Amino acid sequence: MASQRPNPMAGPAYVIALKNALERRTTEYTTPPRTGGTQISTRLDDFLFNHVEAIVDECRWNRAEVLYALIQRGLFDLYAFLSPDVVDRIVQKIVSKMAPPQPPAQTLEE
C-alpha cells in the first residue's frame, strides 16, 4: 500500500482532463496541458503507438498532449510506489536543476 506522504507530482491531473475529453460527458476540465518546453524524440513500439494514435483521434488532443498526460500519471504512480528515500533522491536532483531563489529585496538606508 502506498504511503500517505506528499507526492512530488502535485498539480493538475491531466489524465482526468483526457478522460473527460474522451468520454465527452462534460465540457468541464477537458483542456489539454501546455506542452511547451524541451522537445525530445522517442520511439514507441506499434502497440503503444497505436494506443496513442487511437486516443489522439478520439479526444482531438495532439500526441504531445496525450503523452504528457499519460507520463504525468505514470510518474504520479511511480512516486507513490517508491520508497521515500528514493523519491527524496530524485526530488533533490530535480530541485538542483532549478534556478536558485532570488535574495530578498533590501531597503536602502539613508
Phi and psi restraints in degrees (range 20) as a CNS / XPLOR table:
assign (resid 1 and name C) (resid 2 and name N)
       (resid 2 and name CA) (resid 2 and name C) 1.0 -70.8 20.0 2
assign (resid 2 and name N) (resid 2 and name CA)
       (resid 2 and name C) (resid 3 and name N) 1.0 146.1 20.0 2
assign (resid 2 and name C) (resid 3 and name N)
       (resid 3 and name CA) (resid 3 and name C) 1.0 -73.6 20.0 2
assign (resid 3 and name N) (resid 3 and name CA)
       (resid 3 and name C) (resid 4 and name N) 1.0 170.5 20.0 2
assign (resid 3 and name C) (resid 4 and name N)
       (resid 4 and name CA) (resid 4 and name C) 1.0 -96.5 20.0 2
assign (resid 4 and name N) (resid 4 and name CA)
       (resid 4 and name C) (resid 5 and name N) 1.0 13.6 20.0 2
assign (resid 4 and name C) (resid 5 and name N)
       (resid 5 and name CA) (resid 5 and name C) 1.0 -73.1 20.0 2
assign (resid 5 and name N) (resid 5 and name CA)
       (resid 5 and name C) (resid 6 and name N) 1.0 158.4 20.0 2
assign (resid 5 and name C) (resid 6 and name N)
       (resid 6 and name CA) (resid 6 and name C) 1.0 -63.0 20.0 2
assign (resid 6 and name N) (resid 6 and name CA)
       (resid 6 and name C) (resid 7 and name N) 1.0 143.4 20.0 2
assign (resid 6 and name C) (resid 7 and name N)
       (resid 7 and name CA) (resid 7 and name C) 1.0 -94.2 20.0 2
assign (resid 7 and name N) (resid 7 and name CA)
       (resid 7 and name C) (resid 8 and name N) 1.0 131.5 20.0 2
assign (resid 7 and name C) (resid 8 and name N)
       (resid 8 and name CA) (resid 8 and name C) 1.0 -68.8 20.0 2
assign (resid 8 and name N) (resid 8 and name CA)
       (resid 8 and name C) (resid 9 and name N) 1.0 0.7 20.0 2
assign (resid 8 and name C) (resid 9 and name N)
       (resid 9 and name CA) (resid 9 and name C) 1.0 -99.9 20.0 2
assign (resid 9 and name N) (resid 9 and name CA)
       (resid 9 and name C) (resid 10 and name N) 1.0 32.6 20.0 2
assign (resid 9 and name C) (resid 10 and name N)
       (resid 10 and name CA) (resid 10 and name C) 1.0 -63.3 20.0 2
assign (resid 10 and name N) (resid 10 and name CA)
       (resid 10 and name C) (resid 11 and name N) 1.0 144.5 20.0 2
assign (resid 10 and name C) (resid 11 and name N)
       (resid 11 and name CA) (resid 11 and name C) 1.0 141.9 20.0 2
assign (resid 11 and name N) (resid 11 and name CA)
       (resid 11 and name C) (resid 12 and name N) 1.0 -173.7 20.0 2
assign (resid 11 and name C) (resid 12 and name N)
       (resid 12 and name CA) (resid 12 and name C) 1.0 -60.7 20.0 2
assign (resid 12 and name N) (resid 12 and name CA)
       (resid 12 and name C) (resid 13 and name N) 1.0 137.2 20.0 2
assign (resid 12 and name C) (resid 13 and name N)
       (resid 13 and name CA) (resid 13 and name C) 1.0 -90.0 20.0 2
assign (resid 13 and name N) (resid 13 and name CA)
       (resid 13 and name C) (resid 14 and name N) 1.0 88.3 20.0 2
assign (resid 13 and name C) (resid 14 and name N)
       (resid 14 and name CA) (resid 14 and name C) 1.0 -65.9 20.0 2
assign (resid 14 and name N) (resid 14 and name CA)
       (resid 14 and name C) (resid 15 and name N) 1.0 -19.7 20.0 2
assign (resid 14 and name C) (resid 15 and name N)
       (resid 15 and name CA) (resid 15 and name C) 1.0 -66.3 20.0 2
assign (resid 15 and name N) (resid 15 and name CA)
       (resid 15 and name C) (resid 16 and name N) 1.0 -29.0 20.0 2
assign (resid 15 and name C) (resid 16 and name N)
       (resid 16 and name CA) (resid 16 and name C) 1.0 -71.9 20.0 2
assign (resid 16 and name N) (resid 16 and name CA)
       (resid 16 and name C) (resid 17 and name N) 1.0 -40.3 20.0 2
assign (resid 16 and name C) (resid 17 and name N)
       (resid 17 and name CA) (resid 17 and name C) 1.0 -62.5 20.0 2
assign (resid 17 and name N) (resid 17 and name CA)
       (resid 17 and name C) (resid 18 and name N) 1.0 -38.6 20.0 2
assign (resid 17 and name C) (resid 18 and name N)
       (resid 18 and name CA) (resid 18 and name C) 1.0 -65.3 20.0 2
assign (resid 18 and name N) (resid 18 and name CA)
       (resid 18 and name C) (resid 19 and name N) 1.0 -43.7 20.0 2
assign (resid 18 and name C) (resid 19 and name N)
       (resid 19 and name CA) (resid 19 and name C) 1.0 -56.9 20.0 2
assign (resid 19 and name N) (resid 19 and name CA)
       (resid 19 and name C) (resid 20 and name N) 1.0 -46.8 20.0 2
assign (resid 19 and name C) (resid 20 and name N)
       (resid 20 and name CA) (resid 20 and name C) 1.0 -62.7 20.0 2
assign (resid 20 and name N) (resid 20 and name CA)
       (resid 20 and name C) (resid 21 and name N) 1.0 -40.4 20.0 2
assign (resid 20 and name C) (resid 21 and name N)
       (resid 21 and name CA) (resid 21 and name C) 1.0 -65.9 20.0 2
assign (resid 21 and name N) (resid 21 and name CA)
       (resid 21 and name C) (resid 22 and name N) 1.0 -36.8 20.0 2
assign (resid 21 and name C) (resid 22 and name N)
       (resid 22 and name CA) (resid 22 and name C) 1.0 -72.1 20.0 2
assign (resid 22 and name N) (resid 22 and name CA)
       (resid 22 and name C) (resid 23 and name N) 1.0 -40.6 20.0 2
assign (resid 22 and name C) (resid 23 and name N)
       (resid 23 and name CA) (resid 23 and name C) 1.0 -78.8 20.0 2
assign (resid 23 and name N) (resid 23 and name CA)
       (resid 23 and name C) (resid 24 and name N) 1.0 -23.5 20.0 2
assign (resid 23 and name C) (resid 24 and name N)
       (resid 24 and name CA) (resid 24 and name C) 1.0 51.1 20.0 2
assign (resid 24 and name N) (resid 24 and name CA)
       (resid 24 and name C) (resid 25 and name N) 1.0 34.4 20.0 2
assign (resid 24 and name C) (resid 25 and name N)
       (resid 25 and name CA) (resid 25 and name C) 1.0 -93.0 20.0 2
assign (resid 25 and name N) (resid 25 and name CA)
       (resid 25 and name C) (resid 26 and name N) 1.0 -14.7 20.0 2
assign (resid 25 and name C) (resid 26 and name N)
       (resid 26 and name CA) (resid 26 and name C) 1.0 -143.2 20.0 2
assign (resid 26 and name N) (resid 26 and name CA)
       (resid 26 and name C) (resid 27 and name N) 1.0 156.0 20.0 2
assign (resid 26 and name C) (resid 27 and name N)
       (resid 27 and name CA) (resid 27 and name C) 1.0 -103.2 20.0 2
assign (resid 27 and name N) (resid 27 and name CA)
       (resid 27 and name C) (resid 28 and name N) 1.0 -0.6 20.0 2
assign (resid 27 and name C) (resid 28 and name N)
       (resid 28 and name CA) (resid 28 and name C) 1.0 -86.4 20.0 2
assign (resid 28 and name N) (resid 28 and name CA)
       (resid 28 and name C) (resid 29 and name N) 1.0 139.0 20.0 2
assign (resid 28 and name C) (resid 29 and name N)
       (resid 29 and name CA) (resid 29 and name C) 1.0 51.1 20.0 2
assign (resid 29 and name N) (resid 29 and name CA)
       (resid 29 and name C) (resid 30 and name N) 1.0 65.0 20.0 2
assign (resid 29 and name C) (resid 30 and name N)
       (resid 30 and name CA) (resid 30 and name C) 1.0 -125.3 20.0 2
assign (resid 30 and name N) (resid 30 and name CA)
       (resid 30 and name C) (resid 31 and name N) 1.0 6.1 20.0 2
assign (resid 30 and name C) (resid 31 and name N)
       (resid 31 and name CA) (resid 31 and name C) 1.0 -74.3 20.0 2
assign (resid 31 and name N) (resid 31 and name CA)
       (resid 31 and name C) (resid 32 and name N) 1.0 129.3 20.0 2
assign (resid 31 and name C) (resid 32 and name N)
       (resid 32 and name CA) (resid 32 and name C) 1.0 -71.6 20.0 2
assign (resid 32 and name N) (resid 32 and name CA)
       (resid 32 and name C) (resid 33 and name N) 1.0 162.0 20.0 2
assign (resid 32 and name C) (resid 33 and name N)
       (resid 33 and name CA) (resid 33 and name C) 1.0 -70.7 20.0 2
assign (resid 33 and name N) (resid 33 and name CA)
       (resid 33 and name C) (resid 34 and name N) 1.0 156.7 20.0 2
assign (resid 33 and name C) (resid 34 and name N)
       (resid 34 and name CA) (resid 34 and name C) 1.0 -74.5 20.0 2
assign (resid 34 and name N) (resid 34 and name CA)
       (resid 34 and name C) (resid 35 and name N) 1.0 134.4 20.0 2
assign (resid 34 and name C) (resid 35 and name N)
       (resid 35 and name CA) (resid 35 and name C) 1.0 -118.4 20.0 2
assign (resid 35 and name N) (resid 35 and name CA)
       (resid 35 and name C) (resid 36 and name N) 1.0 23.5 20.0 2
assign (resid 35 and name C) (resid 36 and name N)
       (resid 36 and name CA) (resid 36 and name C) 1.0 -69.1 20.0 2
assign (resid 36 and name N) (resid 36 and name CA)
       (resid 36 and name C) (resid 37 and name N) 1.0 160.8 20.0 2
assign (resid 36 and name C) (resid 37 and name N)
       (resid 37 and name CA) (resid 37 and name C) 1.0 130.9 20.0 2
assign (resid 37 and name N) (resid 37 and name CA)
       (resid 37 and name C) (resid 38 and name N) 1.0 -158.9 20.0 2
assign (resid 37 and name C) (resid 38 and name N)
       (resid 38 and name CA) (resid 38 and name C) 1.0 -66.6 20.0 2
assign (resid 38 and name N) (resid 38 and name CA)
       (resid 38 and name C) (resid 39 and name N) 1.0 131.1 20.0 2
assign (resid 38 and name C) (resid 39 and name N)
       (resid 39 and name CA) (resid 39 and name C) 1.0 -95.7 20.0 2
assign (resid 39 and name N) (resid 39 and name CA)
       (resid 39 and name C) (resid 40 and name N) 1.0 135.1 20.0 2
assign (resid 39 and name C) (resid 40 and name N)
       (resid 40 and name CA) (resid 40 and name C) 1.0 -126.2 20.0 2
assign (resid 40 and name N) (resid 40 and name CA)
       (resid 40 and name C) (resid 41 and name N) 1.0 162.9 20.0 2
assign (resid 40 and name C) (resid 41 and name N)
       (resid 41 and name CA) (resid 41 and name C) 1.0 -117.3 20.0 2
assign (resid 41 and name N) (resid 41 and name CA)
       (resid 41 and name C) (resid 42 and name N) 1.0 137.6 20.0 2
assign (resid 41 and name C) (resid 42 and name N)
       (resid 42 and name CA) (resid 42 and name C) 1.0 -143.8 20.0 2
assign (resid 42 and name N) (resid 42 and name CA)
       (resid 42 and name C) (resid 43 and name N) 1.0 159.5 20.0 2
assign (resid 42 and name C) (resid 43 and name N)
       (resid 43 and name CA) (resid 43 and name C) 1.0 -110.2 20.0 2
assign (resid 43 and name N) (resid 43 and name CA)
       (resid 43 and name C) (resid 44 and name N) 1.0 138.2 20.0 2
assign (resid 43 and name C) (resid 44 and name N)
       (resid 44 and name CA) (resid 44 and name C) 1.0 -118.7 20.0 2
assign (resid 44 and name N) (resid 44 and name CA)
       (resid 44 and name C) (resid 45 and name N) 1.0 141.4 20.0 2
assign (resid 44 and name C) (resid 45 and name N)
       (resid 45 and name CA) (resid 45 and name C) 1.0 -70.6 20.0 2
assign (resid 45 and name N) (resid 45 and name CA)
       (resid 45 and name C) (resid 46 and name N) 1.0 168.7 20.0 2
assign (resid 45 and name C) (resid 46 and name N)
       (resid 46 and name CA) (resid 46 and name C) 1.0 -58.3 20.0 2
assign (resid 46 and name N) (resid 46 and name CA)
       (resid 46 and name C) (resid 47 and name N) 1.0 -36.8 20.0 2
assign (resid 46 and name C) (resid 47 and name N)
       (resid 47 and name CA) (resid 47 and name C) 1.0 -59.4 20.0 2
assign (resid 47 and name N) (resid 47 and name CA)
       (resid 47 and name C) (resid 48 and name N) 1.0 -53.0 20.0 2
assign (resid 47 and name C) (resid 48 and name N)
       (resid 48 and name CA) (resid 48 and name C) 1.0 -68.5 20.0 2
assign (resid 48 and name N) (resid 48 and name CA)
       (resid 48 and name C) (resid 49 and name N) 1.0 -42.6 20.0 2
assign (resid 48 and name C) (resid 49 and name N)
       (resid 49 and name CA) (resid 49 and name C) 1.0 -58.4 20.0 2
assign (resid 49 and name N) (resid 49 and name CA)
       (resid 49 and name C) (resid 50 and name N) 1.0 -43.8 20.0 2
assign (resid 49 and name C) (resid 50 and name N)
       (resid 50 and name CA) (resid 50 and name C) 1.0 -64.5 20.0 2
assign (resid 50 and name N) (resid 50 and name CA)
       (resid 50 and name C) (resid 51 and name N) 1.0 -35.3 20.0 2
assign (resid 50 and name C) (resid 51 and name N)
       (resid 51 and name CA) (resid 51 and name C) 1.0 -63.4 20.0 2
assign (resid 51 and name N) (resid 51 and name CA)
       (resid 51 and name C) (resid 52 and name N) 1.0 -49.5 20.0 2
assign (resid 51 and name C) (resid 52 and name N)
       (resid 52 and name CA) (resid 52 and name C) 1.0 -60.2 20.0 2
assign (resid 52 and name N) (resid 52 and name CA)
       (resid 52 and name C) (resid 53 and name N) 1.0 -46.0 20.0 2
assign (resid 52 and name C) (resid 53 and name N)
       (resid 53 and name CA) (resid 53 and name C) 1.0 -61.5 20.0 2
assign (resid 53 and name N) (resid 53 and name CA)
       (resid 53 and name C) (resid 54 and name N) 1.0 -42.0 20.0 2
assign (resid 53 and name C) (resid 54 and name N)
       (resid 54 and name CA) (resid 54 and name C) 1.0 -65.5 20.0 2
assign (resid 54 and name N) (resid 54 and name CA)
       (resid 54 and name C) (resid 55 and name N) 1.0 -40.4 20.0 2
assign (resid 54 and name C) (resid 55 and name N)
       (resid 55 and name CA) (resid 55 and name C) 1.0 -66.1 20.0 2
assign (resid 55 and name N) (resid 55 and name CA)
       (resid 55 and name C) (resid 56 and name N) 1.0 -44.1 20.0 2
assign (resid 55 and name C) (resid 56 and name N)
       (resid 56 and name CA) (resid 56 and name C) 1.0 -57.6 20.0 2
assign (resid 56 and name N) (resid 56 and name CA)
       (resid 56 and name C) (resid 57 and name N) 1.0 -44.7 20.0 2
assign (resid 56 and name C) (resid 57 and name N)
       (resid 57 and name CA) (resid 57 and name C) 1.0 -62.9 20.0 2
assign (resid 57 and name N) (resid 57 and name CA)
       (resid 57 and name C) (resid 58 and name N) 1.0 -38.1 20.0 2
assign (resid 57 and name C) (resid 58 and name N)
       (resid 58 and name CA) (resid 58 and name C) 1.0 -76.7 20.0 2
assign (resid 58 and name N) (resid 58 and name CA)
       (resid 58 and name C) (resid 59 and name N) 1.0 -39.0 20.0 2
assign (resid 58 and name C) (resid 59 and name N)
       (resid 59 and name CA) (resid 59 and name C) 1.0 -98.1 20.0 2
assign (resid 59 and name N) (resid 59 and name CA)
       (resid 59 and name C) (resid 60 and name N) 1.0 -14.6 20.0 2
assign (resid 59 and name C) (resid 60 and name N)
       (resid 60 and name CA) (resid 60 and name C) 1.0 67.6 20.0 2
assign (resid 60 and name N) (resid 60 and name CA)
       (resid 60 and name C) (resid 61 and name N) 1.0 20.8 20.0 2
assign (resid 60 and name C) (resid 61 and name N)
       (resid 61 and name CA) (resid 61 and name C) 1.0 -87.5 20.0 2
assign (resid 61 and name N) (resid 61 and name CA)
       (resid 61 and name C) (resid 62 and name N) 1.0 167.1 20.0 2
assign (resid 61 and name C) (resid 62 and name N)
       (resid 62 and name CA) (resid 62 and name C) 1.0 -90.9 20.0 2
assign (resid 62 and name N) (resid 62 and name CA)
       (resid 62 and name C) (resid 63 and name N) 1.0 172.1 20.0 2
assign (resid 62 and name C) (resid 63 and name N)
       (resid 63 and name CA) (resid 63 and name C) 1.0 -58.3 20.0 2
assign (resid 63 and name N) (resid 63 and name CA)
       (resid 63 and name C) (resid 64 and name N) 1.0 -43.5 20.0 2
assign (resid 63 and name C) (resid 64 and name N)
       (resid 64 and name CA) (resid 64 and name C) 1.0 -61.8 20.0 2
assign (resid 64 and name N) (resid 64 and name CA)
       (resid 64 and name C) (resid 65 and name N) 1.0 -40.4 20.0 2
assign (resid 64 and name C) (resid 65 and name N)
       (resid 65 and name CA) (resid 65 and name C) 1.0 -66.3 20.0 2
assign (resid 65 and name N) (resid 65 and name CA)
       (resid 65 and name C) (resid 66 and name N) 1.0 -42.2 20.0 2
assign (resid 65 and name C) (resid 66 and name N)
       (resid 66 and name CA) (resid 66 and name C) 1.0 -65.5 20.0 2
assign (resid 66 and name N) (resid 66 and name CA)
       (resid 66 and name C) (resid 67 and name N) 1.0 -47.6 20.0 2
assign (resid 66 and name C) (resid 67 and name N)
       (resid 67 and name CA) (resid 67 and name C) 1.0 -62.0 20.0 2
assign (resid 67 and name N) (resid 67 and name CA)
       (resid 67 and name C) (resid 68 and name N) 1.0 -38.3 20.0 2
assign (resid 67 and name C) (resid 68 and name N)
       (resid 68 and name CA) (resid 68 and name C) 1.0 -58.3 20.0 2
assign (resid 68 and name N) (resid 68 and name CA)
       (resid 68 and name C) (resid 69 and name N) 1.0 -48.7 20.0 2
assign (resid 68 and name C) (resid 69 and name N)
       (resid 69 and name CA) (resid 69 and name C) 1.0 -62.7 20.0 2
assign (resid 69 and name N) (resid 69 and name CA)
       (resid 69 and name C) (resid 70 and name N) 1.0 -41.9 20.0 2
assign (resid 69 and name C) (resid 70 and name N)
       (resid 70 and name CA) (resid 70 and name C) 1.0 -69.7 20.0 2
assign (resid 70 and name N) (resid 70 and name CA)
       (resid 70 and name C) (resid 71 and name N) 1.0 -41.0 20.0 2
assign (resid 70 and name C) (resid 71 and name N)
       (resid 71 and name CA) (resid 71 and name C) 1.0 -67.0 20.0 2
assign (resid 71 and name N) (resid 71 and name CA)
       (resid 71 and name C) (resid 72 and name N) 1.0 -41.5 20.0 2
assign (resid 71 and name C) (resid 72 and name N)
       (resid 72 and name CA) (resid 72 and name C) 1.0 -58.4 20.0 2
assign (resid 72 and name N) (resid 72 and name CA)
       (resid 72 and name C) (resid 73 and name N) 1.0 -44.2 20.0 2
assign (resid 72 and name C) (resid 73 and name N)
       (resid 73 and name CA) (resid 73 and name C) 1.0 -66.0 20.0 2
assign (resid 73 and name N) (resid 73 and name CA)
       (resid 73 and name C) (resid 74 and name N) 1.0 -39.6 20.0 2
assign (resid 73 and name C) (resid 74 and name N)
       (resid 74 and name CA) (resid 74 and name C) 1.0 -62.4 20.0 2
assign (resid 74 and name N) (resid 74 and name CA)
       (resid 74 and name C) (resid 75 and name N) 1.0 -41.2 20.0 2
assign (resid 74 and name C) (resid 75 and name N)
       (resid 75 and name CA) (resid 75 and name C) 1.0 -64.4 20.0 2
assign (resid 75 and name N) (resid 75 and name CA)
       (resid 75 and name C) (resid 76 and name N) 1.0 -41.6 20.0 2
assign (resid 75 and name C) (resid 76 and name N)
       (resid 76 and name CA) (resid 76 and name C) 1.0 -57.6 20.0 2
assign (resid 76 and name N) (resid 76 and name CA)
       (resid 76 and name C) (resid 77 and name N) 1.0 -48.4 20.0 2
assign (resid 76 and name C) (resid 77 and name N)
       (resid 77 and name CA) (resid 77 and name C) 1.0 -64.6 20.0 2
assign (resid 77 and name N) (resid 77 and name CA)
       (resid 77 and name C) (resid 78 and name N) 1.0 -44.1 20.0 2
assign (resid 77 and name C) (resid 78 and name N)
       (resid 78 and name CA) (resid 78 and name C) 1.0 -57.7 20.0 2
assign (resid 78 and name N) (resid 78 and name CA)
       (resid 78 and name C) (resid 79 and name N) 1.0 -48.5 20.0 2
assign (resid 78 and name C) (resid 79 and name N)
       (resid 79 and name CA) (resid 79 and name C) 1.0 -64.5 20.0 2
assign (resid 79 and name N) (resid 79 and name CA)
       (resid 79 and name C) (resid 80 and name N) 1.0 -31.1 20.0 2
assign (resid 79 and name C) (resid 80 and name N)
       (resid 80 and name CA) (resid 80 and name C) 1.0 -68.7 20.0 2
assign (resid 80 and name N) (resid 80 and name CA)
       (resid 80 and name C) (resid 81 and name N) 1.0 -30.5 20.0 2
assign (resid 80 and name C) (resid 81 and name N)
       (resid 81 and name CA) (resid 81 and name C) 1.0 -87.9 20.0 2
assign (resid 81 and name N) (resid 81 and name CA)
       (resid 81 and name C) (resid 82 and name N) 1.0 -23.2 20.0 2
assign (resid 81 and name C) (resid 82 and name N)
       (resid 82 and name CA) (resid 82 and name C) 1.0 -73.2 20.0 2
assign (resid 82 and name N) (resid 82 and name CA)
       (resid 82 and name C) (resid 83 and name N) 1.0 156.7 20.0 2
assign (resid 82 and name C) (resid 83 and name N)
       (resid 83 and name CA) (resid 83 and name C) 1.0 -71.6 20.0 2
assign (resid 83 and name N) (resid 83 and name CA)
       (resid 83 and name C) (resid 84 and name N) 1.0 150.0 20.0 2
assign (resid 83 and name C) (resid 84 and name N)
       (resid 84 and name CA) (resid 84 and name C) 1.0 -56.1 20.0 2
assign (resid 84 and name N) (resid 84 and name CA)
       (resid 84 and name C) (resid 85 and name N) 1.0 -36.7 20.0 2
assign (resid 84 and name C) (resid 85 and name N)
       (resid 85 and name CA) (resid 85 and name C) 1.0 -66.5 20.0 2
assign (resid 85 and name N) (resid 85 and name CA)
       (resid 85 and name C) (resid 86 and name N) 1.0 -35.4 20.0 2
assign (resid 85 and name C) (resid 86 and name N)
       (resid 86 and name CA) (resid 86 and name C) 1.0 -69.6 20.0 2
assign (resid 86 and name N) (resid 86 and name CA)
       (resid 86 and name C) (resid 87 and name N) 1.0 -42.8 20.0 2
assign (resid 86 and name C) (resid 87 and name N)
       (resid 87 and name CA) (resid 87 and name C) 1.0 -60.2 20.0 2
assign (resid 87 and name N) (resid 87 and name CA)
       (resid 87 and name C) (resid 88 and name N) 1.0 -44.6 20.0 2
assign (resid 87 and name C) (resid 88 and name N)
       (resid 88 and name CA) (resid 88 and name C) 1.0 -59.5 20.0 2
assign (resid 88 and name N) (resid 88 and name CA)
       (resid 88 and name C) (resid 89 and name N) 1.0 -42.6 20.0 2
assign (resid 88 and name C) (resid 89 and name N)
       (resid 89 and name CA) (resid 89 and name C) 1.0 -61.9 20.0 2
assign (resid 89 and name N) (resid 89 and name CA)
       (resid 89 and name C) (resid 90 and name N) 1.0 -43.0 20.0 2
assign (resid 89 and name C) (resid 90 and name N)
       (resid 90 and name CA) (resid 90 and name C) 1.0 -65.9 20.0 2
assign (resid 90 and name N) (resid 90 and name CA)
       (resid 90 and name C) (resid 91 and name N) 1.0 -45.4 20.0 2
assign (resid 90 and name C) (resid 91 and name N)
       (resid 91 and name CA) (resid 91 and name C) 1.0 -62.2 20.0 2
assign (resid 91 and name N) (resid 91 and name CA)
       (resid 91 and name C) (resid 92 and name N) 1.0 -39.5 20.0 2
assign (resid 91 and name C) (resid 92 and name N)
       (resid 92 and name CA) (resid 92 and name C) 1.0 -62.2 20.0 2
assign (resid 92 and name N) (resid 92 and name CA)
       (resid 92 and name C) (resid 93 and name N) 1.0 -37.6 20.0 2
assign (resid 92 and name C) (resid 93 and name N)
       (resid 93 and name CA) (resid 93 and name C) 1.0 -65.3 20.0 2
assign (resid 93 and name N) (resid 93 and name CA)
       (resid 93 and name C) (resid 94 and name N) 1.0 -38.8 20.0 2
assign (resid 93 and name C) (resid 94 and name N)
       (resid 94 and name CA) (resid 94 and name C) 1.0 -67.2 20.0 2
assign (resid 94 and name N) (resid 94 and name CA)
       (resid 94 and name C) (resid 95 and name N) 1.0 -48.4 20.0 2
assign (resid 94 and name C) (resid 95 and name N)
       (resid 95 and name CA) (resid 95 and name C) 1.0 -62.2 20.0 2
assign (resid 95 and name N) (resid 95 and name CA)
       (resid 95 and name C) (resid 96 and name N) 1.0 -35.7 20.0 2
assign (resid 95 and name C) (resid 96 and name N)
       (resid 96 and name CA) (resid 96 and name C) 1.0 -67.2 20.0 2
assign (resid 96 and name N) (resid 96 and name CA)
       (resid 96 and name C) (resid 97 and name N) 1.0 -18.9 20.0 2
assign (resid 96 and name C) (resid 97 and name N)
       (resid 97 and name CA) (resid 97 and name C) 1.0 -88.9 20.0 2
assign (resid 97 and name N) (resid 97 and name CA)
       (resid 97 and name C) (resid 98 and name N) 1.0 -9.6 20.0 2
assign (resid 97 and name C) (resid 98 and name N)
       (resid 98 and name CA) (resid 98 and name C) 1.0 -82.8 20.0 2
assign (resid 98 and name N) (resid 98 and name CA)
       (resid 98 and name C) (resid 99 and name N) 1.0 156.7 20.0 2
assign (resid 98 and name C) (resid 99 and name N)
       (resid 99 and name CA) (resid 99 and name C) 1.0 -64.7 20.0 2
assign (resid 99 and name N) (resid 99 and name CA)
       (resid 99 and name C) (resid 100 and name N) 1.0 140.9 20.0 2
assign (resid 99 and name C) (resid 100 and name N)
       (resid 100 and name CA) (resid 100 and name C) 1.0 -66.9 20.0 2
assign (resid 100 and name N) (resid 100 and name CA)
       (resid 100 and name C) (resid 101 and name N) 1.0 152.9 20.0 2
assign (resid 100 and name C) (resid 101 and name N)
       (resid 101 and name CA) (resid 101 and name C) 1.0 -65.8 20.0 2
assign (resid 101 and name N) (resid 101 and name CA)
       (resid 101 and name C) (resid 102 and name N) 1.0 149.7 20.0 2
assign (resid 101 and name C) (resid 102 and name N)
       (resid 102 and name CA) (resid 102 and name C) 1.0 -74.2 20.0 2
assign (resid 102 and name N) (resid 102 and name CA)
       (resid 102 and name C) (resid 103 and name N) 1.0 144.2 20.0 2
assign (resid 102 and name C) (resid 103 and name N)
       (resid 103 and name CA) (resid 103 and name C) 1.0 -67.5 20.0 2
assign (resid 103 and name N) (resid 103 and name CA)
       (resid 103 and name C) (resid 104 and name N) 1.0 154.3 20.0 2
assign (resid 103 and name C) (resid 104 and name N)
       (resid 104 and name CA) (resid 104 and name C) 1.0 -63.4 20.0 2
assign (resid 104 and name N) (resid 104 and name CA)
       (resid 104 and name C) (resid 105 and name N) 1.0 149.0 20.0 2
assign (resid 104 and name C) (resid 105 and name N)
       (resid 105 and name CA) (resid 105 and name C) 1.0 -66.3 20.0 2
assign (resid 105 and name N) (resid 105 and name CA)
       (resid 105 and name C) (resid 106 and name N) 1.0 138.4 20.0 2
assign (resid 105 and name C) (resid 106 and name N)
       (resid 106 and name CA) (resid 106 and name C) 1.0 -111.2 20.0 2
assign (resid 106 and name N) (resid 106 and name CA)
       (resid 106 and name C) (resid 107 and name N) 1.0 141.9 20.0 2
assign (resid 106 and name C) (resid 107 and name N)
       (resid 107 and name CA) (resid 107 and name C) 1.0 -85.0 20.0 2
assign (resid 107 and name N) (resid 107 and name CA)
       (resid 107 and name C) (resid 108 and name N) 1.0 145.5 20.0 2
assign (resid 107 and name C) (resid 108 and name N)
       (resid 108 and name CA) (resid 108 and name C) 1.0 -82.1 20.0 2
assign (resid 108 and name N) (resid 108 and name CA)
       (resid 108 and name C) (resid 109 and name N) 1.0 130.1 20.0 2
assign (resid 108 and name C) (resid 109 and name N)
       (resid 109 and name CA) (resid 109 and name C) 1.0 -92.0 20.0 2
assign (resid 109 and name N) (resid 109 and name CA)
       (resid 109 and name C) (resid 110 and name N) 1.0 138.5 20.0 2
